[in-house]
């Protein structure tokens, strides 16, 4: 089943994000190679593709896992969690309707 993983950043997380990004992306690329990633990306803090120093307010990942527990464990092991980028992470089952 698909699960939506929403990470919410702590204030002023940009430098922590930059440091942990390579490891974060490596995990997403593994999901993509396994055909289990629907989409992933950050929420810019301002209306811009490149928010610069304004940074980001969080991230959204929609990926396939066997169970909610598997999705939660995967989310809790994210490098952004370990680096203190996320103030919290919410995981919910997701059903794609469109497209």
Backbone as ProteinMPNN parsed JSONL, in Angstrom:
{"seq_chain_A": "XXXXXXXXXXXXXXXXXXXXXXXXXXXXXXXXXXXXXXXXXXXXXXXXXXXXXXXXXXXXXXXXXXXXXXXXXXXXXXXXXXXXXXXXXXXXXXXXXXX", "coords_chain_A": {"N_chain_A": [[0.841, -1.187, 0.0], [0.318, 2.319, -0.556], [1.866, 5.007, 1.249], [1.696, 8.172, 2.793], [4.18, 10.294, 3.807], [4.865, 12.841, 5.87], [7.061, 15.23, 6.722], [7.754, 17.715, 9.074], [9.553, 20.625, 9.265], [11.892, 21.933, 11.702], [12.257, 25.331, 12.86], [14.504, 27.367, 10.938], [15.996, 25.326, 9.576], [17.59, 24.948, 7.35], [20.48, 24.683, 7.007], [20.995, 22.287, 8.379], [19.455, 20.607, 6.824], [20.802, 20.756, 4.345], [23.212, 19.479, 5.02], [22.399, 16.849, 5.646], [21.179, 16.017, 3.35], [22.376, 14.45, 1.131], [22.4, 11.763, 2.159], [19.692, 11.454, 2.746], [18.551, 11.673, 0.164], [19.713, 9.413, -1.022], [18.369, 7.289, 0.198], [15.807, 7.725, -0.815], [16.298, 7.383, -3.53], [16.873, 4.671, -3.56], [14.342, 3.571, -2.916], [13.054, 4.434, -5.248], [14.436, 3.012, -7.243], [13.56, 0.491, -6.617], [10.991, 0.649, -7.465], [9.095, 1.704, -5.76], [8.52, 4.314, -5.112], [6.366, 6.962, -5.354], [6.263, 9.774, -5.362], [8.287, 12.538, -4.253], [9.369, 15.326, -2.345], [10.292, 18.676, -1.237], [8.655, 21.229, 0.807], [8.711, 24.442, -0.132], [9.514, 27.379, 1.753], [8.676, 29.768, 0.828], [6.898, 31.063, -2.026], [8.421, 29.782, -4.394], [10.585, 28.089, -6.642], [13.232, 27.868, -5.929], [13.854, 28.635, -2.866], [15.974, 29.868, -1.622], [17.648, 31.424, 1.121], [15.331, 31.38, 2.675], [14.521, 28.808, 2.872], [12.948, 25.668, 3.695], [9.797, 24.205, 4.715], [9.162, 21.66, 5.273], [8.666, 18.231, 4.142], [7.323, 15.984, 1.654], [6.691, 12.622, 1.094], [5.631, 10.011, -0.885], [5.276, 6.704, -0.784], [5.574, 3.141, -1.289], [4.887, 0.626, 1.052], [4.878, -2.407, 3.006], [3.312, -2.392, 5.339], [1.751, -0.078, 7.658], [3.329, 0.091, 9.922], [5.862, -0.637, 8.893], [6.284, 1.546, 7.185], [6.35, 3.64, 9.06], [8.622, 2.95, 10.577], [10.581, 3.18, 8.591], [10.379, 5.921, 8.038], [11.087, 7.038, 10.518], [13.76, 6.427, 10.564], [14.929, 8.18, 8.87], [17.531, 10.275, 7.594], [17.08, 13.026, 7.944], [15.576, 13.118, 10.247], [17.416, 12.171, 12.14], [19.313, 14.211, 11.934], [18.014, 16.334, 13.028], [16.382, 17.936, 11.48], [13.644, 17.613, 11.092], [10.84, 18.463, 13.03], [8.798, 16.84, 13.524], [7.23, 13.826, 12.259], [4.695, 12.604, 10.242], [2.819, 9.777, 9.34], [0.664, 8.35, 7.033], [-1.794, 6.132, 5.643], [-2.259, 6.059, 2.092], [-4.313, 6.515, -0.688], [-4.154, 6.454, -4.039], [-5.993, 8.247, -6.357], [-6.178, 9.858, -8.678], [-3.565, 10.891, -10.922]], "CA_chain_A": [[0.0, 0.0, 0.0], [1.01, 3.605, -0.531], [1.806, 5.775, 2.488], [2.174, 9.552, 2.73], [5.064, 10.637, 4.916], [4.993, 14.3, 5.908], [7.981, 15.728, 7.737], [7.647, 19.154, 9.326], [10.86, 21.129, 9.686], [12.097, 22.878, 12.79], [12.651, 26.632, 12.299], [15.903, 27.559, 10.535], [16.551, 23.992, 9.352], [18.238, 24.861, 6.046], [21.847, 24.153, 7.057], [20.879, 20.871, 8.75], [18.921, 19.957, 5.618], [21.883, 20.645, 3.357], [24.181, 18.49, 5.495], [21.838, 15.495, 5.634], [20.5, 15.774, 2.071], [22.867, 13.314, 0.334], [21.915, 10.501, 2.733], [18.24, 11.469, 2.576], [18.275, 11.369, -1.242], [20.131, 8.034, -1.305], [17.273, 6.409, 0.62], [14.719, 7.905, -1.771], [16.72, 6.77, -4.793], [16.715, 3.218, -3.381], [12.917, 3.309, -3.097], [12.73, 4.643, -6.655], [14.995, 1.883, -7.987], [12.714, -0.663, -6.303], [9.66, 0.907, -7.991], [8.212, 1.934, -4.615], [8.395, 5.747, -4.84], [5.424, 7.659, -6.225], [6.787, 11.14, -5.472], [8.969, 13.064, -3.069], [9.861, 16.681, -2.516], [10.161, 19.579, -0.092], [7.724, 22.353, 0.784], [9.442, 25.701, 0.008], [8.957, 28.308, 2.738], [8.071, 30.862, 0.065], [6.424, 30.645, -3.342], [9.569, 29.826, -5.289], [11.264, 26.813, -6.865], [14.458, 27.95, -5.129], [13.548, 29.632, -1.846], [17.177, 30.472, -1.073], [17.804, 31.369, 2.57], [14.051, 31.141, 3.343], [14.533, 27.38, 3.151], [11.8, 24.803, 3.504], [8.997, 23.982, 5.92], [8.963, 20.232, 5.449], [8.78, 17.37, 2.971], [6.302, 14.979, 1.4], [7.127, 11.414, 0.401], [4.592, 8.994, -1.033], [6.005, 5.485, -1.128], [4.895, 1.884, -1.006], [5.422, -0.218, 2.121], [4.0, -3.537, 3.309], [2.381, -2.04, 6.408], [1.953, 1.222, 8.29], [4.483, -0.041, 10.815], [7.078, -0.57, 8.069], [6.428, 2.931, 6.729], [6.749, 4.452, 10.207], [10.023, 2.643, 10.901], [11.413, 3.768, 7.539], [10.35, 7.371, 8.231], [11.836, 7.371, 11.74], [15.189, 6.224, 10.308], [15.379, 9.155, 7.87], [18.63, 11.142, 8.023], [16.582, 14.324, 8.385], [15.176, 12.945, 11.646], [18.655, 12.074, 12.92], [20.012, 15.497, 11.895], [17.229, 17.366, 13.695], [15.681, 18.781, 10.511], [12.212, 17.484, 11.313], [10.255, 18.57, 14.366], [7.913, 15.687, 13.613], [6.919, 13.114, 11.021], [3.393, 11.943, 10.268], [2.687, 8.747, 8.309], [-0.732, 7.977, 6.849], [-2.081, 5.393, 4.42], [-2.624, 6.938, 0.976], [-4.905, 5.847, -1.832], [-4.086, 7.295, -5.231], [-7.185, 8.237, -7.188], [-5.777, 10.436, -9.966], [-3.916, 10.36, -12.241]], "C_chain_A": [[0.88, 1.242, 0.0], [0.825, 4.259, 0.838], [2.358, 7.167, 2.22], [2.971, 9.82, 4.002], [5.289, 12.138, 4.84], [5.901, 14.676, 7.073], [7.824, 17.226, 7.859], [8.957, 19.643, 9.921], [10.795, 21.97, 10.958], [12.418, 24.231, 12.147], [14.154, 26.645, 11.974], [16.63, 26.229, 10.313], [17.436, 23.882, 8.117], [19.642, 24.253, 6.096], [21.858, 22.67, 7.448], [20.398, 20.059, 7.56], [20.025, 19.719, 4.603], [22.878, 19.559, 3.758], [23.665, 17.065, 5.351], [21.247, 15.095, 4.283], [21.064, 14.601, 1.269], [22.38, 11.955, 0.851], [20.395, 10.364, 2.563], [17.881, 11.063, 1.142], [18.646, 9.936, -1.601], [19.026, 7.051, -0.924], [16.09, 6.512, -0.344], [15.049, 7.259, -3.107], [16.615, 5.25, -4.729], [15.248, 2.827, -3.547], [12.52, 3.426, -4.569], [13.232, 3.467, -7.497], [14.178, 0.609, -7.776], [11.286, -0.495, -6.83], [8.631, 1.211, -6.912], [8.01, 3.41, -4.285], [7.446, 6.369, -5.85], [5.886, 9.087, -6.456], [7.459, 11.527, -4.163], [9.426, 14.479, -3.365], [9.608, 17.536, -1.291], [9.061, 20.615, -0.306], [8.55, 23.635, 0.935], [8.736, 26.637, 0.997], [8.304, 29.522, 2.077], [7.676, 30.324, -1.304], [7.544, 30.793, -4.371], [10.142, 28.425, -5.433], [12.544, 26.739, -6.033], [14.257, 29.032, -4.07], [14.765, 30.283, -1.206], [17.226, 30.369, 0.437], [16.489, 31.177, 3.332], [13.89, 29.661, 3.685], [13.205, 26.694, 2.902], [11.059, 24.605, 4.825], [8.749, 22.506, 6.188], [9.101, 19.495, 4.134], [7.589, 16.436, 2.885], [6.932, 13.831, 0.626], [5.908, 10.51, 0.309], [5.281, 7.762, -1.591], [5.218, 4.259, -0.694], [5.638, 1.091, 0.065], [4.422, -1.328, 2.39], [2.928, -3.161, 4.32], [2.674, -0.624, 6.896], [3.165, 1.176, 9.205], [5.806, 0.017, 10.044], [7.348, 0.864, 7.608], [6.903, 3.826, 7.863], [8.212, 4.201, 10.582], [10.966, 3.266, 9.876], [11.499, 5.28, 7.753], [11.177, 7.788, 9.44], [13.349, 7.229, 11.558], [15.742, 7.222, 9.284], [16.521, 10.007, 8.412], [18.181, 12.535, 8.465], [16.095, 14.26, 9.832], [16.422, 12.961, 12.52], [19.393, 13.41, 13.007], [19.247, 16.616, 12.587], [16.545, 18.33, 12.743], [14.184, 18.788, 10.815], [11.848, 17.649, 12.784], [9.342, 17.377, 14.605], [7.664, 15.087, 12.252], [5.58, 12.413, 11.206], [3.315, 10.975, 9.092], [1.232, 8.32, 8.254], [-0.869, 7.1, 5.614], [-2.583, 6.361, 3.343], [-3.19, 6.089, -0.142], [-4.903, 6.789, -3.01], [-5.367, 7.133, -6.05], [-6.875, 8.743, -8.594], [-4.315, 10.839, -9.914], [-3.89, 8.851, -12.23]], "O_chain_A": [[2.014, 1.23, 0.479], [-0.204, 4.098, 1.494], [3.355, 7.329, 1.516], [2.495, 9.6, 5.116], [5.838, 12.644, 3.862], [5.565, 14.474, 8.24], [7.767, 17.931, 6.852], [9.412, 19.142, 10.949], [9.792, 22.622, 11.249], [12.818, 24.266, 10.984], [14.957, 26.01, 12.657], [17.742, 26.032, 10.804], [17.985, 22.811, 7.86], [19.953, 23.379, 5.287], [22.643, 21.89, 6.909], [20.879, 18.952, 7.318], [20.167, 18.619, 4.068], [23.336, 18.798, 2.906], [24.419, 16.169, 4.972], [20.855, 13.943, 4.101], [20.275, 13.806, 0.758], [21.992, 11.095, 0.061], [19.89, 9.28, 2.271], [17.014, 10.215, 0.93], [17.959, 9.307, -2.406], [18.778, 6.086, -1.647], [15.447, 5.509, -0.653], [14.184, 6.657, -3.743], [16.303, 4.607, -5.731], [14.941, 1.858, -4.242], [11.744, 2.615, -5.075], [12.515, 2.984, -8.374], [14.116, -0.248, -8.657], [10.458, -1.391, -6.666], [7.435, 1.005, -7.116], [7.387, 3.728, -3.272], [7.686, 6.313, -7.056], [5.904, 9.567, -7.589], [7.225, 10.923, -3.116], [9.82, 14.797, -4.487], [8.817, 17.178, -0.419], [8.603, 20.847, -1.424], [9.048, 23.903, 2.028], [7.507, 26.672, 1.06], [7.488, 30.212, 2.687], [8.092, 29.229, -1.683], [7.614, 31.775, -5.109], [10.183, 27.661, -4.469], [12.893, 25.685, -5.502], [14.466, 30.213, -4.343], [14.622, 31.15, -0.344], [16.881, 29.325, 0.989], [16.516, 30.844, 4.517], [13.218, 29.302, 4.651], [12.44, 27.082, 2.02], [11.615, 24.809, 5.905], [8.185, 22.146, 7.222], [9.583, 20.042, 3.142], [6.934, 16.132, 3.882], [7.619, 14.044, -0.373], [5.229, 10.271, 1.308], [5.799, 7.766, -2.708], [4.323, 4.332, 0.148], [6.854, 0.91, -0.005], [3.247, -1.207, 2.042], [1.772, -3.56, 4.183], [3.717, -0.049, 6.582], [3.944, 2.129, 9.252], [6.76, 0.65, 10.495], [8.485, 1.335, 7.635], [7.765, 4.68, 7.657], [8.95, 5.143, 10.87], [12.012, 3.81, 10.23], [12.583, 5.855, 7.657], [11.891, 8.79, 9.386], [14.128, 7.83, 12.299], [16.899, 7.114, 8.878], [16.485, 10.419, 9.572], [18.85, 13.159, 9.289], [16.193, 15.247, 10.562], [16.479, 13.677, 13.519], [20.021, 13.713, 14.022], [19.762, 17.725, 12.723], [16.165, 19.429, 13.147], [13.541, 19.837, 10.796], [12.468, 17.052, 13.664], [9.137, 16.956, 15.743], [7.856, 15.735, 11.222], [5.361, 11.717, 12.197], [3.702, 11.319, 7.975], [0.632, 7.974, 9.271], [-0.144, 7.292, 4.637], [-3.247, 7.352, 3.646], [-2.615, 5.062, -0.504], [-5.581, 7.816, -2.986], [-5.767, 6.019, -6.389], [-7.267, 8.123, -9.583], [-3.86, 11.128, -8.807], [-4.159, 8.221, -13.253]]}, "name": "protein", "num_of_chains": 1, "seq": "XXXXXXXXXXXXXXXXXXXXXXXXXXXXXXXXXXXXXXXXXXXXXXXXXXXXXXXXXXXXXXXXXXXXXXXXXXXXXXXXXXXXXXXXXXXXXXXXXXX"}
